[in-house]
Amino acid sequence: MLKTIALLGLGAAVAFTSLPAIAQTNQSAAPAASAKASLTGSHKSQVRRQANMSKERARTSAHHVRHLKPKTLTP
């Protein structure tokens, strides 16, 4: 019983150690180059976009809250 468990563990270890090597064989570009290519724009433009998104989110939230308030009747 102990030998069977040991063999199953050894077989699983051998099978899973070869999987990353198989997954990395068909890459056409280097990993560092692909990570570098995903960065676009300057820090200033990213901060500006984040500020614009935050402003838009606040505007839509306020618009939603205004619609949730009950309408008051004017005499």
N, CA, C and O atoms as a Tripos MOL2 file, in Angstrom:
@<TRIPOS>MOLECULE
protein
  300   299    75     0     0
PROTEIN
NO_CHARGES

@<TRIPOS>ATOM
      1 N           0.8270   -1.1860    0.0000 N.3       1 MET1
      2 CA          0.0000    0.0000    0.0000 C.3       1 MET1
      3 C           0.8730    1.2520    0.0000 C.2       1 MET1
      4 O           0.6100    2.1990   -0.7420 O.2       1 MET1
      5 N           1.9050    1.2530    0.8300 N.am      2 LEU2
      6 CA          2.7930    2.4090    0.9070 C.3       2 LEU2
      7 C           3.5560    2.5830   -0.4030 C.2       2 LEU2
      8 O           3.7740    3.7060   -0.8580 O.2       2 LEU2
      9 N           3.9630    1.4560   -1.0110 N.am      3 LYS3
     10 CA          4.6720    1.5330   -2.2900 C.3       3 LYS3
     11 C           3.7640    2.1020   -3.3690 C.2       3 LYS3
     12 O           4.2250    2.8750   -4.2100 O.2       3 LYS3
     13 N           2.4990    1.7430   -3.3660 N.am      4 THR4
     14 CA          1.5540    2.2360   -4.3650 C.3       4 THR4
     15 C           1.3770    3.7480   -4.2360 C.2       4 THR4
     16 O           1.3620    4.4620   -5.2390 O.2       4 THR4
     17 N           1.2460    4.2260   -3.0200 N.am      5 ILE5
     18 CA          1.0930    5.6620   -2.7990 C.3       5 ILE5
     19 C           2.3590    6.4000   -3.2140 C.2       5 ILE5
     20 O           2.2860    7.4770   -3.8050 O.2       5 ILE5
     21 N           3.5120    5.8280   -2.9080 N.am      6 ALA6
     22 CA          4.7740    6.4470   -3.2860 C.3       6 ALA6
     23 C           4.9160    6.4930   -4.8060 C.2       6 ALA6
     24 O           5.3700    7.4980   -5.3550 O.2       6 ALA6
     25 N           4.5360    5.4270   -5.4810 N.am      7 LEU7
     26 CA          4.6260    5.4070   -6.9430 C.3       7 LEU7
     27 C           3.6500    6.3990   -7.5760 C.2       7 LEU7
     28 O           3.9870    7.0470   -8.5670 O.2       7 LEU7
     29 N           2.4550    6.5230   -7.0190 N.am      8 LEU8
     30 CA          1.4990    7.4960   -7.5360 C.3       8 LEU8
     31 C           2.0300    8.9210   -7.3630 C.2       8 LEU8
     32 O           1.9080    9.7450   -8.2690 O.2       8 LEU8
     33 N           2.6090    9.2030   -6.2200 N.am      9 GLY9
     34 CA          3.1850   10.5200   -5.9770 C.3       9 GLY9
     35 C           4.3490   10.8040   -6.8960 C.2       9 GLY9
     36 O           4.4770   11.9170   -7.4080 O.2       9 GLY9
     37 N           5.1990    9.8210   -7.1150 N.am     10 LEU10
     38 CA          6.3390    9.9770   -8.0110 C.3      10 LEU10
     39 C           5.8770   10.1780   -9.4490 C.2      10 LEU10
     40 O           6.4280   11.0050  -10.1740 O.2      10 LEU10
     41 N           4.8700    9.4230   -9.8550 N.am     11 GLY11
     42 CA          4.3400    9.5780  -11.2160 C.3      11 GLY11
     43 C           3.7170   10.9430  -11.4290 C.2      11 GLY11
     44 O           3.8880   11.5470  -12.4880 O.2      11 GLY11
     45 N           2.9930   11.4370  -10.4300 N.am     12 ALA12
     46 CA          2.3920   12.7610  -10.5340 C.3      12 ALA12
     47 C           3.4700   13.8390  -10.5860 C.2      12 ALA12
     48 O           3.3510   14.8030  -11.3430 O.2      12 ALA12
     49 N           4.5130   13.6790   -9.7900 N.am     13 ALA13
     50 CA          5.5970   14.6600   -9.7860 C.3      13 ALA13
     51 C           6.2980   14.7040  -11.1370 C.2      13 ALA13
     52 O           6.6170   15.7820  -11.6390 O.2      13 ALA13
     53 N           6.5380   13.5410  -11.7240 N.am     14 VAL14
     54 CA          7.2020   13.4900  -13.0320 C.3      14 VAL14
     55 C           6.2870   14.0790  -14.1040 C.2      14 VAL14
     56 O           6.7590   14.7950  -14.9870 O.2      14 VAL14
     57 N           5.0050   13.7910  -14.0410 N.am     15 ALA15
     58 CA          4.0750   14.2960  -15.0470 C.3      15 ALA15
     59 C           3.9270   15.8100  -14.9680 C.2      15 ALA15
     60 O           3.8880   16.4790  -16.0010 O.2      15 ALA15
     61 N           3.8430   16.3580  -13.7640 N.am     16 PHE16
     62 CA          3.6220   17.7980  -13.6380 C.3      16 PHE16
     63 C           4.8830   18.6220  -13.8180 C.2      16 PHE16
     64 O           4.7840   19.8170  -14.0970 O.2      16 PHE16
     65 N           6.0500   18.0430  -13.6730 N.am     17 THR17
     66 CA          7.2660   18.8260  -13.8900 C.3      17 THR17
     67 C           7.5310   19.0400  -15.3660 C.2      17 THR17
     68 O           8.2170   19.9990  -15.7190 O.2      17 THR17
     69 N           7.0230   18.1960  -16.2400 N.am     18 SER18
     70 CA          7.2630   18.3690  -17.6650 C.3      18 SER18
     71 C           6.2370   19.2880  -18.3150 C.2      18 SER18
     72 O           6.4650   19.7410  -19.4360 O.2      18 SER18
     73 N           5.1190   19.5820  -17.6630 N.am     19 LEU19
     74 CA          4.0870   20.4300  -18.2570 C.3      19 LEU19
     75 C           4.5550   21.8510  -18.5310 C.2      19 LEU19
     76 O           4.2660   22.3470  -19.6200 O.2      19 LEU19
     77 N           5.2500   22.5480  -17.6420 N.am     20 PRO20
     78 CA          5.6930   23.9010  -17.9800 C.3      20 PRO20
     79 C           6.6510   23.9380  -19.1690 C.2      20 PRO20
     80 O           6.6370   24.8900  -19.9490 O.2      20 PRO20
     81 N           7.4680   22.9220  -19.3070 N.am     21 ALA21
     82 CA          8.3900   22.8850  -20.4400 C.3      21 ALA21
     83 C           7.6260   22.7310  -21.7480 C.2      21 ALA21
     84 O           8.0050   23.3280  -22.7560 O.2      21 ALA21
     85 N           6.5690   21.9510  -21.7490 N.am     22 ILE22
     86 CA          5.7620   21.7780  -22.9530 C.3      22 ILE22
     87 C           5.0250   23.0660  -23.2850 C.2      22 ILE22
     88 O           4.8990   23.4200  -24.4570 O.2      22 ILE22
     89 N           4.5390   23.7690  -22.2720 N.am     23 ALA23
     90 CA          3.7800   25.0010  -22.4980 C.3      23 ALA23
     91 C           4.6560   26.1130  -23.0420 C.2      23 ALA23
     92 O           4.1460   26.9950  -23.7340 O.2      23 ALA23
     93 N           5.9420   26.1110  -22.7630 N.am     24 GLN24
     94 CA          6.8100   27.1990  -23.1850 C.3      24 GLN24
     95 C           7.5180   26.9310  -24.5080 C.2      24 GLN24
     96 O           8.2800   27.7850  -24.9610 O.2      24 GLN24
     97 N           7.3050   25.8030  -25.1360 N.am     25 THR25
     98 CA          8.0520   25.5120  -26.3530 C.3      25 THR25
     99 C           7.5460   26.2670  -27.5680 C.2      25 THR25
    100 O           8.3150   26.4570  -28.5110 O.2      25 THR25
    101 N           6.2880   26.7110  -27.5990 N.am     26 ASN26
    102 CA          5.7390   27.3360  -28.7920 C.3      26 ASN26
    103 C           5.6310   28.8500  -28.6820 C.2      26 ASN26
    104 O           4.7360   29.4350  -29.2930 O.2      26 ASN26
    105 N           6.4890   29.4910  -27.9440 N.am     27 GLN27
    106 CA          6.4470   30.9390  -27.8350 C.3      27 GLN27
    107 C           7.2970   31.5510  -28.9360 C.2      27 GLN27
    108 O           8.4410   31.1490  -29.1480 O.2      27 GLN27
    109 N           6.7230   32.5330  -29.6380 N.am     28 SER28
    110 CA          7.4580   33.1670  -30.7190 C.3      28 SER28
    111 C           8.2620   34.3650  -30.2320 C.2      28 SER28
    112 O           9.3060   34.6750  -30.8060 O.2      28 SER28
    113 N           7.7980   35.0500  -29.1810 N.am     29 ALA29
    114 CA          8.4970   36.2170  -28.6510 C.3      29 ALA29
    115 C           9.0030   35.9230  -27.2450 C.2      29 ALA29
    116 O           8.4820   35.0540  -26.5470 O.2      29 ALA29
    117 N          10.0200   36.6600  -26.8510 N.am     30 ALA30
    118 CA         10.5590   36.5120  -25.5070 C.3      30 ALA30
    119 C           9.5600   37.0820  -24.5040 C.2      30 ALA30
    120 O           8.8720   38.0500  -24.8270 O.2      30 ALA30
    121 N           9.4560   36.5230  -23.3090 N.am     31 PRO31
    122 CA          8.5030   37.0190  -22.3230 C.3      31 PRO31
    123 C           8.7410   38.4720  -21.9280 C.2      31 PRO31
    124 O           7.7810   39.2140  -21.7170 O.2      31 PRO31
    125 N          10.0000   38.8930  -21.8240 N.am     32 ALA32
    126 CA         10.2870   40.2760  -21.4350 C.3      32 ALA32
    127 C           9.8340   41.2490  -22.5170 C.2      32 ALA32
    128 O           9.3520   42.3380  -22.2060 O.2      32 ALA32
    129 N           9.9820   40.8730  -23.7730 N.am     33 ALA33
    130 CA          9.5880   41.7570  -24.8580 C.3      33 ALA33
    131 C           8.0700   41.9120  -24.9140 C.2      33 ALA33
    132 O           7.5760   43.0080  -25.1760 O.2      33 ALA33
    133 N           7.3320   40.8490  -24.6760 N.am     34 SER34
    134 CA          5.8800   40.9480  -24.7240 C.3      34 SER34
    135 C           5.3490   41.7440  -23.5420 C.2      34 SER34
    136 O           4.3500   42.4490  -23.6810 O.2      34 SER34
    137 N           5.9900   41.6510  -22.3850 N.am     35 ALA35
    138 CA          5.5480   42.4170  -21.2260 C.3      35 ALA35
    139 C           5.8390   43.9040  -21.4340 C.2      35 ALA35
    140 O           5.0530   44.7550  -21.0180 O.2      35 ALA35
    141 N           6.9490   44.2120  -22.0670 N.am     36 LYS36
    142 CA          7.3230   45.5970  -22.3220 C.3      36 LYS36
    143 C           6.3960   46.2190  -23.3560 C.2      36 LYS36
    144 O           6.0820   47.4060  -23.2690 O.2      36 LYS36
    145 N           5.9570   45.4380  -24.3270 N.am     37 ALA37
    146 CA          5.1080   45.9560  -25.3830 C.3      37 ALA37
    147 C           3.7060   46.2770  -24.8740 C.2      37 ALA37
    148 O           3.0110   47.0810  -25.4950 O.2      37 ALA37
    149 N           3.2680   45.6850  -23.7750 N.am     38 SER38
    150 CA          1.9220   45.9260  -23.2750 C.3      38 SER38
    151 C           1.7980   47.2860  -22.5940 C.2      38 SER38
    152 O           0.6820   47.7740  -22.4150 O.2      38 SER38
    153 N           2.9090   47.9080  -22.2090 N.am     39 LEU39
    154 CA          2.8570   49.2140  -21.5710 C.3      39 LEU39
    155 C           2.7370   50.2920  -22.6410 C.2      39 LEU39
    156 O           3.5730   50.3800  -23.5400 O.2      39 LEU39
    157 N           1.6860   51.1130  -22.5390 N.am     40 THR40
    158 CA          1.5070   52.1820  -23.5080 C.3      40 THR40
    159 C           1.2180   53.4760  -22.7750 C.2      40 THR40
    160 O           0.6110   53.4640  -21.7040 O.2      40 THR40
    161 N           1.6410   54.5740  -23.3350 N.am     41 GLY41
    162 CA          1.3680   55.8750  -22.7620 C.3      41 GLY41
    163 C           2.2940   56.2100  -21.6150 C.2      41 GLY41
    164 O           2.9640   55.3500  -21.0440 O.2      41 GLY41
    165 N           2.3080   57.5010  -21.2970 N.am     42 SER42
    166 CA          3.1450   57.9660  -20.1930 C.3      42 SER42
    167 C           2.3840   57.8590  -18.8840 C.2      42 SER42
    168 O           1.1880   57.5730  -18.8510 O.2      42 SER42
    169 N           3.1050   58.0950  -17.8260 N.am     43 HIS43
    170 CA          2.4670   58.0670  -16.4990 C.3      43 HIS43
    171 C           1.4230   59.1760  -16.4050 C.2      43 HIS43
    172 O           0.3600   58.9940  -15.8120 O.2      43 HIS43
    173 N           1.7370   60.3180  -16.9940 N.am     44 LYS44
    174 CA          0.8120   61.4560  -16.9480 C.3      44 LYS44
    175 C          -0.5070   61.1240  -17.6370 C.2      44 LYS44
    176 O          -1.5750   61.4660  -17.1300 O.2      44 LYS44
    177 N          -0.4410   60.4660  -18.7770 N.am     45 SER45
    178 CA         -1.6730   60.1250  -19.4910 C.3      45 SER45
    179 C          -2.4690   59.0600  -18.7390 C.2      45 SER45
    180 O          -3.7000   59.0670  -18.7770 O.2      45 SER45
    181 N          -1.7890   58.1570  -18.0650 N.am     46 GLN46
    182 CA         -2.4930   57.1400  -17.2840 C.3      46 GLN46
    183 C          -3.1860   57.7670  -16.0810 C.2      46 GLN46
    184 O          -4.3070   57.3840  -15.7480 O.2      46 GLN46
    185 N          -2.5330   58.7270  -15.4230 N.am     47 VAL47
    186 CA         -3.1410   59.4150  -14.2870 C.3      47 VAL47
    187 C          -4.3350   60.2340  -14.7670 C.2      47 VAL47
    188 O          -5.3710   60.2680  -14.1030 O.2      47 VAL47
    189 N          -4.1950   60.8980  -15.9260 N.am     48 ARG48
    190 CA         -5.2860   61.6870  -16.4690 C.3      48 ARG48
    191 C          -6.4820   60.8090  -16.7890 C.2      48 ARG48
    192 O          -7.6200   61.1890  -16.5120 O.2      48 ARG48
    193 N          -6.2430   59.6410  -17.3670 N.am     49 ARG49
    194 CA         -7.3350   58.7260  -17.6890 C.3      49 ARG49
    195 C          -8.0220   58.2510  -16.4190 C.2      49 ARG49
    196 O          -9.2500   58.1800  -16.3610 O.2      49 ARG49
    197 N          -7.2290   57.9240  -15.3960 N.am     50 GLN50
    198 CA         -7.8130   57.4690  -14.1340 C.3      50 GLN50
    199 C          -8.6650   58.5690  -13.5080 C.2      50 GLN50
    200 O          -9.7290   58.2840  -12.9570 O.2      50 GLN50
    201 N          -8.2150   59.8200  -13.5840 N.am     51 ALA51
    202 CA         -8.9900   60.9350  -13.0380 C.3      51 ALA51
    203 C         -10.2850   61.1180  -13.8110 C.2      51 ALA51
    204 O         -11.3340   61.3740  -13.2210 O.2      51 ALA51
    205 N         -10.2130   60.9880  -15.1350 N.am     52 ASN52
    206 CA        -11.4210   61.1250  -15.9530 C.3      52 ASN52
    207 C         -12.4150   60.0080  -15.6600 C.2      52 ASN52
    208 O         -13.6210   60.2470  -15.6030 O.2      52 ASN52
    209 N         -11.9150   58.7950  -15.4750 N.am     53 MET53
    210 CA        -12.8040   57.6770  -15.1730 C.3      53 MET53
    211 C         -13.4440   57.8630  -13.8010 C.2      53 MET53
    212 O         -14.6210   57.5530  -13.6150 O.2      53 MET53
    213 N         -12.6720   58.3660  -12.8420 N.am     54 SER54
    214 CA        -13.2050   58.5970  -11.5080 C.3      54 SER54
    215 C         -14.2690   59.6930  -11.5430 C.2      54 SER54
    216 O         -15.2990   59.5840  -10.8770 O.2      54 SER54
    217 N         -14.0190   60.7500  -12.3230 N.am     55 LYS55
    218 CA        -14.9870   61.8330  -12.4570 C.3      55 LYS55
    219 C         -16.2800   61.3390  -13.1030 C.2      55 LYS55
    220 O         -17.3750   61.7040  -12.6750 O.2      55 LYS55
    221 N         -16.1460   60.5170  -14.1230 N.am     56 GLU56
    222 CA        -17.3220   59.9670  -14.8050 C.3      56 GLU56
    223 C         -18.1090   59.0360  -13.8820 C.2      56 GLU56
    224 O         -19.3400   59.0590  -13.8820 O.2      56 GLU56
    225 N         -17.4060   58.2220  -13.0970 N.am     57 ARG57
    226 CA        -18.0590   57.3230  -12.1600 C.3      57 ARG57
    227 C         -18.8350   58.1080  -11.1050 C.2      57 ARG57
    228 O         -19.9510   57.7320  -10.7460 O.2      57 ARG57
    229 N         -18.2450   59.2020  -10.6050 N.am     58 ALA58
    230 CA        -18.9230   60.0340   -9.6110 C.3      58 ALA58
    231 C         -20.1490   60.7080  -10.2250 C.2      58 ALA58
    232 O         -21.1880   60.8170   -9.5750 O.2      58 ALA58
    233 N         -20.0310   61.1600  -11.4710 N.am     59 ARG59
    234 CA        -21.1500   61.8170  -12.1300 C.3      59 ARG59
    235 C         -22.3140   60.8630  -12.3190 C.2      59 ARG59
    236 O         -23.4590   61.2240  -12.0470 O.2      59 ARG59
    237 N         -22.0410   59.6560  -12.7780 N.am     60 THR60
    238 CA        -23.1170   58.6850  -12.9950 C.3      60 THR60
    239 C         -23.7160   58.2190  -11.6750 C.2      60 THR60
    240 O         -24.9130   57.9420  -11.6040 O.2      60 THR60
    241 N         -22.9040   58.1300  -10.6350 N.am     61 SER61
    242 CA        -23.4240   57.7430   -9.3210 C.3      61 SER61
    243 C         -24.3680   58.8160   -8.7850 C.2      61 SER61
    244 O         -25.4330   58.5000   -8.2540 O.2      61 SER61
    245 N         -23.9810   60.0800   -8.9220 N.am     62 ALA62
    246 CA        -24.8370   61.1680   -8.4590 C.3      62 ALA62
    247 C         -26.1320   61.2130   -9.2640 C.2      62 ALA62
    248 O         -27.2010   61.4700   -8.7100 O.2      62 ALA62
    249 N         -26.0410   60.9670  -10.5460 N.am     63 HIS63
    250 CA        -27.2340   60.9360  -11.3930 C.3      63 HIS63
    251 C         -28.1820   59.8240  -10.9390 C.2      63 HIS63
    252 O         -29.3980   60.0110  -10.9040 O.2      63 HIS63
    253 N         -27.6240   58.6870  -10.5990 N.am     64 HIS64
    254 CA        -28.4310   57.5570  -10.1360 C.3      64 HIS64
    255 C         -29.1110   57.8790   -8.8080 C.2      64 HIS64
    256 O         -30.2860   57.5640   -8.6170 O.2      64 HIS64
    257 N         -28.3730   58.5090   -7.8880 N.am     65 VAL65
    258 CA        -28.9230   58.8480   -6.5780 C.3      65 VAL65
    259 C         -30.0410   59.8750   -6.7230 C.2      65 VAL65
    260 O         -31.0440   59.8020   -6.0130 O.2      65 VAL65
    261 N         -29.8800   60.8300   -7.6340 N.am     66 ARG66
    262 CA        -30.9330   61.8180   -7.8580 C.3      66 ARG66
    263 C         -32.2250   61.1510   -8.3100 C.2      66 ARG66
    264 O         -33.3160   61.5870   -7.9420 O.2      66 ARG66
    265 N         -32.1050   60.1100   -9.0940 N.am     67 HIS67
    266 CA        -33.3000   59.4090   -9.5670 C.3      67 HIS67
    267 C         -33.9200   58.5290   -8.4850 C.2      67 HIS67
    268 O         -35.0940   58.1700   -8.5850 O.2      67 HIS67
    269 N         -33.1640   58.1810   -7.4650 N.am     68 LEU68
    270 CA        -33.7040   57.3530   -6.3860 C.3      68 LEU68
    271 C         -34.4940   58.1780   -5.3690 C.2      68 LEU68
    272 O         -35.3770   57.6540   -4.6890 O.2      68 LEU68
    273 N         -34.1760   59.4660   -5.2680 N.am     69 LYS69
    274 CA        -34.8770   60.2960   -4.2940 C.3      69 LYS69
    275 C         -36.3400   60.4140   -4.6800 C.2      69 LYS69
    276 O         -36.6630   60.5280   -5.8630 O.2      69 LYS69
    277 N         -37.2330   60.3880   -3.6880 N.am     70 PRO70
    278 CA        -38.6580   60.5210   -4.0130 C.3      70 PRO70
    279 C         -38.9580   61.9420   -4.4960 C.2      70 PRO70
    280 O         -38.3890   62.9190   -4.0090 O.2      70 PRO70
    281 N         -39.8550   62.0250   -5.4540 N.am     71 LYS71
    282 CA        -40.2400   63.3180   -5.9810 C.3      71 LYS71
    283 C         -41.1090   64.0330   -4.9440 C.2      71 LYS71
    284 O         -42.0250   63.4420   -4.3730 O.2      71 LYS71
    285 N         -40.8100   65.2970   -4.7120 N.am     72 THR72
    286 CA        -41.6190   66.0870   -3.7740 C.3      72 THR72
    287 C         -42.6550   66.8720   -4.5720 C.2      72 THR72
    288 O         -42.3630   67.4100   -5.6400 O.2      72 THR72
    289 N         -43.8420   66.9240   -4.0450 N.am     73 LEU73
    290 CA        -44.9140   67.6390   -4.7170 C.3      73 LEU73
    291 C         -44.8950   69.0980   -4.2680 C.2      73 LEU73
    292 O         -44.8470   69.3900   -3.0740 O.2      73 LEU73
    293 N         -44.9340   69.9900   -5.2200 N.am     74 THR74
    294 CA        -44.9790   71.4130   -4.8830 C.3      74 THR74
    295 C         -46.4400   71.8630   -4.8990 C.2      74 THR74
    296 O         -47.1560   71.5700   -5.8560 O.2      74 THR74
    297 N         -46.9010   72.5730   -3.8530 N.am     75 PRO75
    298 CA        -48.3240   72.9860   -3.7890 C.3      75 PRO75
    299 C         -48.6690   74.1310   -4.7170 C.2      75 PRO75
    300 O         -49.8200   74.5670   -4.7580 O.2      75 PRO75
@<TRIPOS>BOND
     1     1     2 1
     2     2     3 1
     3     3     4 2
     4     3     5 am
     5     5     6 1
     6     6     7 1
     7     7     8 2
     8     7     9 am
     9     9    10 1
    10    10    11 1
    11    11    12 2
    12    11    13 am
    13    13    14 1
    14    14    15 1
    15    15    16 2
    16    15    17 am
    17    17    18 1
    18    18    19 1
    19    19    20 2
    20    19    21 am
    21    21    22 1
    22    22    23 1
    23    23    24 2
    24    23    25 am
    25    25    26 1
    26    26    27 1
    27    27    28 2
    28    27    29 am
    29    29    30 1
    30    30    31 1
    31    31    32 2
    32    31    33 am
    33    33    34 1
    34    34    35 1
    35    35    36 2
    36    35    37 am
    37    37    38 1
    38    38    39 1
    39    39    40 2
    40    39    41 am
    41    41    42 1
    42    42    43 1
    43    43    44 2
    44    43    45 am
    45    45    46 1
    46    46    47 1
    47    47    48 2
    48    47    49 am
    49    49    50 1
    50    50    51 1
    51    51    52 2
    52    51    53 am
    53    53    54 1
    54    54    55 1
    55    55    56 2
    56    55    57 am
    57    57    58 1
    58    58    59 1
    59    59    60 2
    60    59    61 am
    61    61    62 1
    62    62    63 1
    63    63    64 2
    64    63    65 am
    65    65    66 1
    66    66    67 1
    67    67    68 2
    68    67    69 am
    69    69    70 1
    70    70    71 1
    71    71    72 2
    72    71    73 am
    73    73    74 1
    74    74    75 1
    75    75    76 2
    76    75    77 am
    77    77    78 1
    78    78    79 1
    79    79    80 2
    80    79    81 am
    81    81    82 1
    82    82    83 1
    83    83    84 2
    84    83    85 am
    85    85    86 1
    86    86    87 1
    87    87    88 2
    88    87    89 am
    89    89    90 1
    90    90    91 1
    91    91    92 2
    92    91    93 am
    93    93    94 1
    94    94    95 1
    95    95    96 2
    96    95    97 am
    97    97    98 1
    98    98    99 1
    99    99   100 2
   100    99   101 am
   101   101   102 1
   102   102   103 1
   103   103   104 2
   104   103   105 am
   105   105   106 1
   106   106   107 1
   107   107   108 2
   108   107   109 am
   109   109   110 1
   110   110   111 1
   111   111   112 2
   112   111   113 am
   113   113   114 1
   114   114   115 1
   115   115   116 2
   116   115   117 am
   117   117   118 1
   118   118   119 1
   119   119   120 2
   120   119   121 am
   121   121   122 1
   122   122   123 1
   123   123   124 2
   124   123   125 am
   125   125   126 1
   126   126   127 1
   127   127   128 2
   128   127   129 am
   129   129   130 1
   130   130   131 1
   131   131   132 2
   132   131   133 am
   133   133   134 1
   134   134   135 1
   135   135   136 2
   136   135   137 am
   137   137   138 1
   138   138   139 1
   139   139   140 2
   140   139   141 am
   141   141   142 1
   142   142   143 1
   143   143   144 2
   144   143   145 am
   145   145   146 1
   146   146   147 1
   147   147   148 2
   148   147   149 am
   149   149   150 1
   150   150   151 1
   151   151   152 2
   152   151   153 am
   153   153   154 1
   154   154   155 1
   155   155   156 2
   156   155   157 am
   157   157   158 1
   158   158   159 1
   159   159   160 2
   160   159   161 am
   161   161   162 1
   162   162   163 1
   163   163   164 2
   164   163   165 am
   165   165   166 1
   166   166   167 1
   167   167   168 2
   168   167   169 am
   169   169   170 1
   170   170   171 1
   171   171   172 2
   172   171   173 am
   173   173   174 1
   174   174   175 1
   175   175   176 2
   176   175   177 am
   177   177   178 1
   178   178   179 1
   179   179   180 2
   180   179   181 am
   181   181   182 1
   182   182   183 1
   183   183   184 2
   184   183   185 am
   185   185   186 1
   186   186   187 1
   187   187   188 2
   188   187   189 am
   189   189   190 1
   190   190   191 1
   191   191   192 2
   192   191   193 am
   193   193   194 1
   194   194   195 1
   195   195   196 2
   196   195   197 am
   197   197   198 1
   198   198   199 1
   199   199   200 2
   200   199   201 am
   201   201   202 1
   202   202   203 1
   203   203   204 2
   204   203   205 am
   205   205   206 1
   206   206   207 1
   207   207   208 2
   208   207   209 am
   209   209   210 1
   210   210   211 1
   211   211   212 2
   212   211   213 am
   213   213   214 1
   214   214   215 1
   215   215   216 2
   216   215   217 am
   217   217   218 1
   218   218   219 1
   219   219   220 2
   220   219   221 am
   221   221   222 1
   222   222   223 1
   223   223   224 2
   224   223   225 am
   225   225   226 1
   226   226   227 1
   227   227   228 2
   228   227   229 am
   229   229   230 1
   230   230   231 1
   231   231   232 2
   232   231   233 am
   233   233   234 1
   234   234   235 1
   235   235   236 2
   236   235   237 am
   237   237   238 1
   238   238   239 1
   239   239   240 2
   240   239   241 am
   241   241   242 1
   242   242   243 1
   243   243   244 2
   244   243   245 am
   245   245   246 1
   246   246   247 1
   247   247   248 2
   248   247   249 am
   249   249   250 1
   250   250   251 1
   251   251   252 2
   252   251   253 am
   253   253   254 1
   254   254   255 1
   255   255   256 2
   256   255   257 am
   257   257   258 1
   258   258   259 1
   259   259   260 2
   260   259   261 am
   261   261   262 1
   262   262   263 1
   263   263   264 2
   264   263   265 am
   265   265   266 1
   266   266   267 1
   267   267   268 2
   268   267   269 am
   269   269   270 1
   270   270   271 1
   271   271   272 2
   272   271   273 am
   273   273   274 1
   274   274   275 1
   275   275   276 2
   276   275   277 am
   277   277   278 1
   278   278   279 1
   279   279   280 2
   280   279   281 am
   281   281   282 1
   282   282   283 1
   283   283   284 2
   284   283   285 am
   285   285   286 1
   286   286   287 1
   287   287   288 2
   288   287   289 am
   289   289   290 1
   290   290   291 1
   291   291   292 2
   292   291   293 am
   293   293   294 1
   294   294   295 1
   295   295   296 2
   296   295   297 am
   297   297   298 1
   298   298   299 1
   299   299   300 2
@<TRIPOS>SUBSTRUCTURE
     1 MET1         2 RESIDUE 1 A MET
     2 LEU2         6 RESIDUE 1 A LEU
     3 LYS3        10 RESIDUE 1 A LYS
     4 THR4        14 RESIDUE 1 A THR
     5 ILE5        18 RESIDUE 1 A ILE
     6 ALA6        22 RESIDUE 1 A ALA
     7 LEU7        26 RESIDUE 1 A LEU
     8 LEU8        30 RESIDUE 1 A LEU
     9 GLY9        34 RESIDUE 1 A GLY
    10 LEU10       38 RESIDUE 1 A LEU
    11 GLY11       42 RESIDUE 1 A GLY
    12 ALA12       46 RESIDUE 1 A ALA
    13 ALA13       50 RESIDUE 1 A ALA
    14 VAL14       54 RESIDUE 1 A VAL
    15 ALA15       58 RESIDUE 1 A ALA
    16 PHE16       62 RESIDUE 1 A PHE
    17 THR17       66 RESIDUE 1 A THR
    18 SER18       70 RESIDUE 1 A SER
    19 LEU19       74 RESIDUE 1 A LEU
    20 PRO20       78 RESIDUE 1 A PRO
    21 ALA21       82 RESIDUE 1 A ALA
    22 ILE22       86 RESIDUE 1 A ILE
    23 ALA23       90 RESIDUE 1 A ALA
    24 GLN24       94 RESIDUE 1 A GLN
    25 THR25       98 RESIDUE 1 A THR
    26 ASN26      102 RESIDUE 1 A ASN
    27 GLN27      106 RESIDUE 1 A GLN
    28 SER28      110 RESIDUE 1 A SER
    29 ALA29      114 RESIDUE 1 A ALA
    30 ALA30      118 RESIDUE 1 A ALA
    31 PRO31      122 RESIDUE 1 A PRO
    32 ALA32      126 RESIDUE 1 A ALA
    33 ALA33      130 RESIDUE 1 A ALA
    34 SER34      134 RESIDUE 1 A SER
    35 ALA35      138 RESIDUE 1 A ALA
    36 LYS36      142 RESIDUE 1 A LYS
    37 ALA37      146 RESIDUE 1 A ALA
    38 SER38      150 RESIDUE 1 A SER
    39 LEU39      154 RESIDUE 1 A LEU
    40 THR40      158 RESIDUE 1 A THR
    41 GLY41      162 RESIDUE 1 A GLY
    42 SER42      166 RESIDUE 1 A SER
    43 HIS43      170 RESIDUE 1 A HIS
    44 LYS44      174 RESIDUE 1 A LYS
    45 SER45      178 RESIDUE 1 A SER
    46 GLN46      182 RESIDUE 1 A GLN
    47 VAL47      186 RESIDUE 1 A VAL
    48 ARG48      190 RESIDUE 1 A ARG
    49 ARG49      194 RESIDUE 1 A ARG
    50 GLN50      198 RESIDUE 1 A GLN
    51 ALA51      202 RESIDUE 1 A ALA
    52 ASN52      206 RESIDUE 1 A ASN
    53 MET53      210 RESIDUE 1 A MET
    54 SER54      214 RESIDUE 1 A SER
    55 LYS55      218 RESIDUE 1 A LYS
    56 GLU56      222 RESIDUE 1 A GLU
    57 ARG57      226 RESIDUE 1 A ARG
    58 ALA58      230 RESIDUE 1 A ALA
    59 ARG59      234 RESIDUE 1 A ARG
    60 THR60      238 RESIDUE 1 A THR
    61 SER61      242 RESIDUE 1 A SER
    62 ALA62      246 RESIDUE 1 A ALA
    63 HIS63      250 RESIDUE 1 A HIS
    64 HIS64      254 RESIDUE 1 A HIS
    65 VAL65      258 RESIDUE 1 A VAL
    66 ARG66      262 RESIDUE 1 A ARG
    67 HIS67      266 RESIDUE 1 A HIS
    68 LEU68      270 RESIDUE 1 A LEU
    69 LYS69      274 RESIDUE 1 A LYS
    70 PRO70      278 RESIDUE 1 A PRO
    71 LYS71      282 RESIDUE 1 A LYS
    72 THR72      286 RESIDUE 1 A THR
    73 LEU73      290 RESIDUE 1 A LEU
    74 THR74      294 RESIDUE 1 A THR
    75 PRO75      298 RESIDUE 1 A PRO
